[in-house]
Amino acid sequence: MVELSVTERMGAAAIGSMLVAMTITPLDVAKVKMQATEEGKKCHHACSNMVVNKKCNVFMLNDGIMEHQVLKAKWPCFRGSKITSGNLSTYGILKETRRAEGIRGMYAGFLPTLLMSIPNNILYFAAYESIRNYLLPSCGENLAPIISGGSARFIATFSVAPFEYIRTRMQAGIYGKELFSTVASTGVHSLWQGVVPTLWRDIPFSAIYWVGYEGLSRSLFDRKTTQSAFIAGGASGAAAAFVTMPFDVVKTRVQVQQTSSGTKSSLVKTLRTISREEGAAALFSGLSPRVFKATLSCAIMISAYETAKICLEDRDRRISFATI
């Protein structure tokens, strides 16, 4: 088997990131616009997020693999241009968006999402395979993906967090000396603001996803192909999204509370409060859309990644034969 270079793995990850963003962004645009029509109404626990919460001036745009804070002021649907038709289905909203705003409207937020997700996924996949290959001889096929997946997600999230912080501030019109003075006044640690709740969700997700993906790939398929990667990736993504759903709910609550009131609450305290006051079911509010998005994005990402790797391996193999 031909071993790919780090650069080739980066190229495969970049291709996968672009395909995920192209597929998922219109669905997320529809979700944001749908929720924007409800902004300002009394929030039920199932919709306590940054889109609905009127006090929040930001919301989360999520492509199923990673998420980004986006200013509401940048989107027409938060400046009075809300959905006017009676059809609030995903298809209905996308149809009206296409008519009123064109393709550009359907892919609102696409470029900043892509600019952040490509380096994140490049680092993530390169780190995962490098750590897994190093650990396989000593840890075995079951433990290596768990450690590698969690470690790779920590490295990628922690490394990209400062760039996400800077990007969000620049969207708010903070540039140059003002940007640096903001960091200086709040402390360098502010560059990693909000990273801890994200890691609480993403590290377990990544560990579960990779051990599931590697296990299913070995058990159900003779070799990795586009089809096998799509099936194993989608199934593993769904399982990981389901198991880590409580972490996602808690993370969103903590961020909403911090953004709207400026108060901080620990993850454990928030988890206990939700369970006590709203019941355990509240920890799984919004389960269906999250599982659907994770299933689709993970399936597309890993199948595109594996396909790109297969093509690069075939190319390298042909080159090696030609030089013999």
Salt bridges, closest charged atoms under 4 A:
GLU3 OE2 - ARG9 NH2 2.37
GLU8 OE2 - ARG315 NH2 2.38
ASP28 OD1 - LYS31 NZ 3.40
ASP28 OD1 - LYS293 NZ 2.43
GLU38 OE1 - LYS41 NZ 3.18
GLU39 OE2 - LYS72 NZ 2.92
GLU39 OE1 - LYS82 NZ 3.76
GLU67 OE1 - ARG201 NH1 3.48
GLU67 OE2 - LYS251 NZ 2.56
GLU101 OE2 - LYS33 NZ 2.51
GLU129 OE1 - ARG9 NE 3.17
GLU129 OE2 - LYS309 NZ 2.67
GLU141 OE1 - ARG218 NE 3.23
GLU164 OE1 - HIS68 ND1 3.37
GLU164 OE2 - ARG167 NH2 3.04
ASP202 OD1 - ARG201 NE 2.67
GLU214 OE2 - ARG132 NH1 2.89
GLU214 OE1 - LYS224 NZ 3.33
ASP248 OD1 - ARG201 NH1 2.65
ASP248 OD2 - ARG290 NE 3.68
GLU277 OE2 - ARG276 NH2 3.94
GLU278 OE1 - HIS45 ND1 3.89
GLU278 OE1 - ARG253 NH2 2.94
GLU306 OE2 - LYS224 NZ 3.64
GLU306 OE1 - LYS309 NZ 3.68
ASP314 OD1 - ARG317 NH1 2.85
ASP316 OD1 - ARG315 NH2 2.74
